[in-house]
Amino acid sequence: MLRMEVAESGGGVVPSSSPSDPTAAPPPPDHHHHHHHHTAANAAPPPAMAVYERVARMAGGNAVVVFSASGCCMCHVVKRLLLGLGVGPTVYELDQLPGGGGREVQAALAQLLPPGQPPVPVVFVGGRLLGGVDKVMACHINGTLVPLLKQAGALWL
């Protein structure tokens, strides 16, 4: 009889607490969780999109833009090459960007480049990605770099 009573009261308690419980208790944690998750999940994409926009803005800011790192010798090579051709590129040193964000910019550039290619230096001509050192050198050697630069308005020769 007593056992019946417990089961009975248990049965009575479960339905009454059950509807109020799932609706009341889980949502706050769930909400919290969701919110938390939201932030974590969002940490990647929106900055990424914003970074691509930033990269596009930076890249489009001049006829020739070099994304560089201050201690990178290949970046130096690219800059010398461009300067030697008479181009004054806008150079962004990713490790010294005003307002920071160099690592995100570098990650975004790495996404734009073929896999395995170092993210700096990266050269944009006329707001379009030309490529890294190898690409710039190849274009220089096969004679396509100068016409490209002229077309972008970087050279008026």
N, C-alpha and C positions, 0 to 999 in steps of 0.2 A: 504493500500500500504506500509506504513511504517512498519507495523507489519510483512508483508511479507518479507520486506528487512531484518529485524532483524533475522527472522527465517532463511532466505537465508544465511545471513552472518554467523549466528550461525552454520548452516549446513556446510558452507564452513570451518569454523574454526574447528569444531569438528573432521572431518576426518583428517585434516592436523595435528592438534595438537595430535590427538589420537594416530596415529601410533608412532609418535616421542615420545609422552609422556610416554605411558606404557613402551616403551623400554628404554627411557632415565631416567625418574624419578624413577619408582619403583626399578629397579635393585640396584642402590646404597643403598637405605634403605634396600632393600631385602637382598642384599649382606651383608650389615652391620649386619642386623638382623640375617642372616644365620650364619654369622661369630660368632656373639655373642652367638647365640644358640648353635653353634658348641662347643664353649668353655664350655658353661654351661653343655651341654649334656655330653661332653667328660670328664668333671671333674669327673664324677663317673666312667665309665668303665675303661679307661686306667689305672688310678692309681690302680684301683682294680686289674687288671691283673698284673700290676707291683708288687703290694703288694703280690699277691699270689706267684709270682715268688720269691719275697724277702723272704716270709715265707718259701717257699720250700727250698731256699738256706740256710736260717738260720736253718731250721729243719734238713737239711741234713748235716749240718756242723759237727755234732758229733753223736755218737751212741745214746746218750740221750740228748734231748734238752727240757728245761722247759721254756715256756713263762710265765712270772710272772709279778707281779706288786710289787713294793718295800714294800708297806705297807700291802700287802694281807696276812692274817694269814694262809689261806689255801695253798697259795703258799709255805709258810714256812714249813707247814706240809709235803707237797710233797717233797720239797728239803731235809728235814730231813730224810724222809723215804728212798729216793734214796741214800743219803749219808750213811745212816745206813746199806744199803745193800752193800755198797762198790762201788757205782757208783758215778763218778764225772760228773754230768750233766753240760752241758753248759746252763747257765741261762740267759735269756734275760729279763731284767726288762723293761716292755713296757713303763713305765713312765719316764725311763731314757735312752732311746735308743739314741746312738750317731747319730746325724743327724735327730733326731725326727722321726715322722711317727708312733709313738706308737699307736695312736688312729686308724690309718688305719690298722695297723697290727692286732690290737685287733678286729676291725670290720671284717677283713678277717677271723680271727680265729673263731669269732662268727658264720660266715657263714658255717664253716666246722663242727661245733659242732651241736649236737641235739638242737632244739629250747629250750629256757629256761635255757640252761646251761650257767653258767658264763664263759666269755671268758678267764679268767685266774683263776687258773693256767691251762695250757694245756701242756700235755707231749707228745713228739714225741719220738718214739723209732725206731732206724734204719731209720730215715727220714719219718716214717709213723706215722700218728696220732694215738696215743693210746687213749687219752681222758683227761678228767679233774680229779679232786680229786676222785670222786666217782668211776670212772673207774679204776684208779690206785689202790685205796684201795681194790676194788673188786678183781682185778687181784692178788694183794698181798695176800689177804685172801685165795683165792682159789688156790694159788700156781702157777698161770700162769705167774706172773710178772718176776720172776727170769729166767725161761727158755727163755722168750721173750728177756730179757736183755742180756742173754748169746748169744742168736742167733744174736743179733744186734752187738755183740762184745763189749758190755758195761761191761761185767763181764767175768773175765777169771778164775773164780773159778771152 
